[in-house]
Every structure is written in C-alpha cells, then in structure tokens.
Amino acid sequence: MDIENEYGEVGTLGDAEYAEFMELAAEEGFDLDEVAGDLAAAGHGPLPVLAVVGRPNVGKSTLVNRIIGRREAVVEDKPGVTRDRVTYEATWNGRRFKIVDTGGWEQDVLGIDASVAAQAEFAIEAADAVVFVVDSTVGATDTDEAVVKLLRRAGKPVVLAANKVDGPSGEADATALWNLGLGEPYPVSSLHGRGTGDLLDAILEALPEAPAQTFGEALGGPRRVALIGRPNVGKSSLLNKVAGEDRVVVNEMAGTTRDPVDELIQLGGKTWKFVDTAGIRRRVHLQEGADYYASLRTAAAVEKAEVAVILIDGTESISVQDLRIITMAVEAGRAVVIAYNKWDQLDEERRYYLEREIERDLVQVQWAPRVNVSALTGRHMEKLVPAIETALEGWETRVPTGRLNAFLGEIVASHPHPIRGGKQPRILFGTQAGTKPPRFVLFASGFLEAGYRRFIERRLREEFGFEGTPIQVSVRVREKRGRKK
C-alpha cells in the first residue's frame, strides 16, 4: 500500500499528519479539494480560521468571549490589554472554527505597539476570513480607514461588526459605517450579545466549510426504537408485552394502528422510547385516506429512530412486503434487528422452511441480529434488548485510521482487484467518513467493481464487527492526468 501511517482515531489528525496525508494524495493524483472534503466529513483537518481585528479598545476581546461562550480573553476598559494573537475554538450552528483575538492595530507606531500591530497583520494573512470591529459610537476614524486598506490588500472575506450598539437608537450610527466600503455593517453589542447571532451567520457564510461538530455531542434522552413490519404481524402485541401492560390497541383486524405511538418503556434496566408504527401496505399510492398517511408517518418514524426492530410473522412465508420494509430501514441507515414473531406457533416443518427462506431471501441482511419471539407468550423477550444494544454498538463503531489502512493494505496484498482491460485498480488508502451508519471513503487508482466493493464490506464486517448496521462504502478514483516530471 502507498500509505503507511500511524494515525490515531478518526478526527484526531494533527496539522502535520493532515499535511502528510494531503501530500500523499497529491502524489497519487487525487483532486485535493475532494480529498479535503472527505477528510473534513470525517472530522479531519485544520479548522477554518477567523481573525478578529480592529484598532485598540473597540471591544474585540469582549466579542471573542461572546462568540466562544465563555470569558477566556482578558477584558479591561482600557486600550492595549490584548497584545499577542490568541486562538480559541468556537462553534455556531453545528460548525466549528478557530477564532483569533488580536491586539489593537495602529499605524505609525513604535516599540511594543508596532509588534502588536505586526501580530494582527500576521493573523489577517493566516486567516480564512476576518471580522473587522469598529466602535459605532465613535464612527470610522483615520486608523479604521487604514485598517480597511490593509484588509483590501490581504484580499480576505471581511465581515464588518459595528460594536457597542446597545439599543435601537444606536443603529443609525452603525448604518453610517456603510461608507467604509466593506459591505453591510452588522450592529452588535458584544457586551450584551445583541445582534451576535446575525453576525455569526454572516461569519459562517464567509468561512469555508468545516467539519461538523459531532465529537462528544450525543443526542440526549432514551434511545429510539421503531417497531416496523407489515400489518398484523404483532407489533402492537409486542409493544404491550415489553411494556408489561396494554399500552396500545390490539385487534385481529389488520391495520388497527394508524398513528405512531411513542412509549417510554423500562426494559433490561434501561429506558427506551418504543415507537409502535402503523403497518406498511403493499403500494403506498394504492392506499387511501388514513392508511396512506399512516405509511408516510411510519416512514417518518423510521427516519427519527436509531434502530428499527423489523417484525416478521414466522408462521407465514417471507413476503415481498417484508423485504421492502427491510430495504426501507437499511436505506434509511438505521441499525436493524429482525424479530421473528409467533415462534410458539411454529412446528418443526415450518421452522425448517423458514430457515431456508431466510438463507435465500435475506442474504443482504445476514449482519442483522435475529431474535425468535412470541409477543403472545413473552418467549425470548429478554433477548430483545441485547440484540438492540448490539445493533446500536455496531451502528456507532468507529475504526482508527491507522488500523483501517493497515487492514486495507493486507486486503490489497492478499486479495488484489481482478485485472480488467490490462489494468489492476488498487485501493491506495481510506478513511471512515462517519458513523450512524458507518461510512467509508476509499481512495483508489481506478474503478472498483461492485463485487469487489461487496468483498471489502464483507471483510470489514469480519475484521471490525459492525453487527446490526448497514455499511456505506464509496470510492474516490484518482484523476487521470499526467504526472509532473
């Protein structure tokens, strides 16, 4: 393999490792913008940098504290408190970026003031975008005009913050700053927070795309479990059994349930949110009225859930409807558990034929945990929670980048891609681009056939588990262009 690395967990590549990764991608002829995008999706790479600049005592550090949501930058009501450029990490609307607080910039200064100004200029050069802070109560000064010239020379996107607008009466002062020629001035009060939301929205538009804030950010509350299946397979009966009481209506007539019913249920020592969904009928467009909307609501419940427990009636042959429901859950990227209901009603012959049907029809979801249950008698209900937990664990599994690339290197060495048209495409390196479900991006020297991709997926499962979750594997193919000599 062309890349031998000892990178740590996904999302922890340092600047040097990231640069090495990009250098190797460049050597292999990849489109670096696409590679950077894939790495950003995985949480890799440097965050975009925002520099906060302005003359002394306009409230830069106060604004920085407001943006990062805590009092980190030292603030005092006198000019020149901040001298060095100081970097913090900030988040807004799920996007992360670095924010650099700088000392006040002044022209024609000497000594330490000149050094402070030089640090601010360096911050501008290193930034992806700049927030220029002006004191709206004073208006644009000669120093502000000089900063504008500096920013124009730098050629970076600029967001103009008209600070110290503490109320509507101060907005006229902010409007006067249009004449700086930097576009719309955003009236803010960094002290009170007024207007900072609009300012941050403008900042995000000015900054390049960045990795979303995903690490350490878990959804609160109980895990969501959607019970899905065709009508009358026993979804409501199963919900009542795990709840230990009659929570939802059960009737022999198929299609009793229409609205998804969310229930908080204690099971296996944990609280779960079970969603009892309406049965999905053969063709959505053939349904009428309430049944049509029930199917739409069911699909929405699957989208909101983390794991889908798919109920199949073991007493009947696996139907096209069952397969379609499984496909819907897989395509939605949910963790999957398959529960074969009415197991107490199966004789030996039916069990034999059911196993054959599973082998024949459910090859694509062999990875899904299976439980044989009876909603009527409560048989094997204790196995349901471990199966759900296993599926969720697989759904959230993340493979360290170094380990993944070592694994891919072994694959390339032991099972190379078949030669096609005199060429043999190779996997050069890869990264995990996300979880829930696990998503992988492979960088290859040529097109990888579907059969080889399935082989890679199968080997990923053998090596790293991923029980109970679909896996998404996409391939980036190296650009066909001449190498520089």
ChimeraX attribute file (.defattr): number of C-alpha atoms within 10 A of each C-alpha:
attribute: neighborCount
match mode: 1-to-1
recipient: residues
	/A:1	15
	/A:2	14
	/A:3	16
	/A:4	12
	/A:5	15
	/A:6	13
	/A:7	19
	/A:8	15
	/A:9	15
	/A:10	19
	/A:11	22
	/A:12	16
	/A:13	19
	/A:14	14
	/A:15	13
	/A:16	11
	/A:17	17
	/A:18	18
	/A:19	14
	/A:20	14
	/A:21	21
	/A:22	19
	/A:23	13
	/A:24	16
	/A:25	21
	/A:26	14
	/A:27	11
	/A:28	17
	/A:29	17
	/A:30	21
	/A:31	14
	/A:32	13
	/A:33	10
	/A:34	11
	/A:35	18
	/A:36	19
	/A:37	17
	/A:38	23
	/A:39	26
	/A:40	19
	/A:41	20
	/A:42	23
	/A:43	23
	/A:44	24
	/A:45	25
	/A:46	19
	/A:47	21
	/A:48	19
	/A:49	23
	/A:50	29
	/A:51	28
	/A:52	28
	/A:53	29
	/A:54	26
	/A:55	26
	/A:56	21
	/A:57	21
	/A:58	25
	/A:59	24
	/A:60	29
	/A:61	26
	/A:62	23
	/A:63	24
	/A:64	24
	/A:65	20
	/A:66	19
	/A:67	22
	/A:68	17
	/A:69	11
	/A:70	10
	/A:71	13
	/A:72	14
	/A:73	20
	/A:74	10
	/A:75	16
	/A:76	13
	/A:77	9
	/A:78	9
	/A:79	14
	/A:80	15
	/A:81	16
	/A:82	20
	/A:83	18
	/A:84	17
	/A:85	20
	/A:86	16
	/A:87	17
	/A:88	17
	/A:89	14
	/A:90	17
	/A:91	16
	/A:92	16
	/A:93	11
	/A:94	12
	/A:95	16
	/A:96	20
	/A:97	23
	/A:98	19
	/A:99	26
	/A:100	26
	/A:101	26
	/A:102	30
	/A:103	30
	/A:104	25
	/A:105	25
	/A:106	21
	/A:107	14
	/A:108	8
	/A:109	12
	/A:110	11
	/A:111	7
	/A:112	10
	/A:113	18
	/A:114	15
	/A:115	16
	/A:116	23
	/A:117	25
	/A:118	18
	/A:119	19
	/A:120	27
	/A:121	22
	/A:122	14
	/A:123	23
	/A:124	25
	/A:125	17
	/A:126	15
	/A:127	21
	/A:128	20
	/A:129	25
	/A:130	25
	/A:131	24
	/A:132	24
	/A:133	26
	/A:134	28
	/A:135	24
	/A:136	24
	/A:137	16
	/A:138	10
	/A:139	14
	/A:140	19
	/A:141	12
	/A:142	11
	/A:143	16
	/A:144	21
	/A:145	13
	/A:146	15
	/A:147	20
	/A:148	18
	/A:149	12
	/A:150	13
	/A:151	20
	/A:152	13
	/A:153	10
	/A:154	14
	/A:155	12
	/A:156	17
	/A:157	18
	/A:158	23
	/A:159	23
	/A:160	24
	/A:161	29
	/A:162	31
	/A:163	29
	/A:164	26
	/A:165	26
	/A:166	17
	/A:167	11
	/A:168	8
	/A:169	9
	/A:170	17
	/A:171	19
	/A:172	13
	/A:173	19
	/A:174	26
	/A:175	15
	/A:176	14
	/A:177	23
	/A:178	13
	/A:179	11
	/A:180	15
	/A:181	11
	/A:182	16
	/A:183	12
	/A:184	16
	/A:185	25
	/A:186	23
	/A:187	29
	/A:188	27
	/A:189	21
	/A:190	25
	/A:191	15
	/A:192	14
	/A:193	16
	/A:194	17
	/A:195	18
	/A:196	20
	/A:197	14
	/A:198	12
	/A:199	20
	/A:200	18
	/A:201	12
	/A:202	16
	/A:203	20
	/A:204	19
	/A:205	12
	/A:206	18
	/A:207	20
	/A:208	13
	/A:209	16
	/A:210	22
	/A:211	22
	/A:212	17
	/A:213	15
	/A:214	16
	/A:215	8
	/A:216	6
	/A:217	8
	/A:218	7
	/A:219	7
	/A:220	6
	/A:221	9
	/A:222	13
	/A:223	18
	/A:224	21
	/A:225	25
	/A:226	29
	/A:227	28
	/A:228	30
	/A:229	30
	/A:230	24
	/A:231	21
	/A:232	21
	/A:233	24
	/A:234	26
	/A:235	29
	/A:236	25
	/A:237	23
	/A:238	23
	/A:239	22
	/A:240	21
	/A:241	19
	/A:242	19
	/A:243	16
	/A:244	13
	/A:245	10
	/A:246	13
	/A:247	15
	/A:248	16
	/A:249	10
	/A:250	18
	/A:251	13
	/A:252	8
	/A:253	8
	/A:254	14
	/A:255	19
	/A:256	17
	/A:257	21
	/A:258	18
	/A:259	18
	/A:260	20
	/A:261	18
	/A:262	17
	/A:263	19
	/A:264	15
	/A:265	18
	/A:266	13
	/A:267	15
	/A:268	14
	/A:269	8
	/A:270	11
	/A:271	15
	/A:272	19
	/A:273	18
	/A:274	25
	/A:275	27
	/A:276	27
	/A:277	29
	/A:278	31
	/A:279	26
	/A:280	25
	/A:281	20
	/A:282	15
	/A:283	10
	/A:284	14
	/A:285	8
	/A:286	9
	/A:287	15
	/A:288	10
	/A:289	7
	/A:290	11
	/A:291	21
	/A:292	17
	/A:293	16
	/A:294	24
	/A:295	22
	/A:296	14
	/A:297	18
	/A:298	24
	/A:299	21
	/A:300	13
	/A:301	25
	/A:302	24
	/A:303	17
	/A:304	15
	/A:305	21
	/A:306	22
	/A:307	28
	/A:308	30
	/A:309	28
	/A:310	23
	/A:311	28
	/A:312	25
	/A:313	21
	/A:314	22
	/A:315	18
	/A:316	12
	/A:317	14
	/A:318	16
	/A:319	13
	/A:320	11
	/A:321	16
	/A:322	22
	/A:323	14
	/A:324	15
	/A:325	21
	/A:326	24
	/A:327	14
	/A:328	15
	/A:329	23
	/A:330	19
	/A:331	11
	/A:332	18
	/A:333	23
	/A:334	27
	/A:335	31
	/A:336	32
	/A:337	29
	/A:338	23
	/A:339	24
	/A:340	20
	/A:341	25
	/A:342	23
	/A:343	22
	/A:344	16
	/A:345	11
	/A:346	15
	/A:347	10
	/A:348	8
	/A:349	8
	/A:350	16
	/A:351	15
	/A:352	11
	/A:353	12
	/A:354	19
	/A:355	10
	/A:356	12
	/A:357	15
	/A:358	14
	/A:359	12
	/A:360	10
	/A:361	13
	/A:362	16
	/A:363	10
	/A:364	13
	/A:365	19
	/A:366	12
	/A:367	20
	/A:368	22
	/A:369	21
	/A:370	19
	/A:371	21
	/A:372	19
	/A:373	23
	/A:374	23
	/A:375	23
	/A:376	15
	/A:377	13
	/A:378	16
	/A:379	16
	/A:380	13
	/A:381	18
	/A:382	14
	/A:383	14
	/A:384	21
	/A:385	15
	/A:386	13
	/A:387	22
	/A:388	24
	/A:389	16
	/A:390	20
	/A:391	26
	/A:392	24
	/A:393	18
	/A:394	25
	/A:395	25
	/A:396	15
	/A:397	18
	/A:398	21
	/A:399	19
	/A:400	17
	/A:401	22
	/A:402	20
	/A:403	15
	/A:404	21
	/A:405	25
	/A:406	17
	/A:407	16
	/A:408	21
	/A:409	21
	/A:410	13
	/A:411	18
	/A:412	15
	/A:413	11
	/A:414	9
	/A:415	12
	/A:416	15
	/A:417	20
	/A:418	14
	/A:419	9
	/A:420	10
	/A:421	6
	/A:422	7
	/A:423	11
	/A:424	14
	/A:425	19
	/A:426	23
	/A:427	24
	/A:428	22
	/A:429	26
	/A:430	23
	/A:431	22
	/A:432	25
	/A:433	24
	/A:434	22
	/A:435	20
	/A:436	20
	/A:437	24
	/A:438	21
	/A:439	17
	/A:440	22
	/A:441	20
	/A:442	22
	/A:443	22
	/A:444	20
	/A:445	21
	/A:446	18
	/A:447	17
	/A:448	20
	/A:449	13
	/A:450	9
	/A:451	10
	/A:452	14
	/A:453	16
	/A:454	12
	/A:455	14
	/A:456	16
	/A:457	18
	/A:458	14
	/A:459	15
	/A:460	17
	/A:461	16
	/A:462	11
	/A:463	11
	/A:464	14
	/A:465	16
	/A:466	26
	/A:467	25
	/A:468	29
	/A:469	31
	/A:470	27
	/A:471	22
	/A:472	17
	/A:473	16
	/A:474	15
	/A:475	17
	/A:476	20
	/A:477	20
	/A:478	18
	/A:479	13
	/A:480	10
	/A:481	8
	/A:482	7
	/A:483	8
	/A:484	5
	/A:485	3
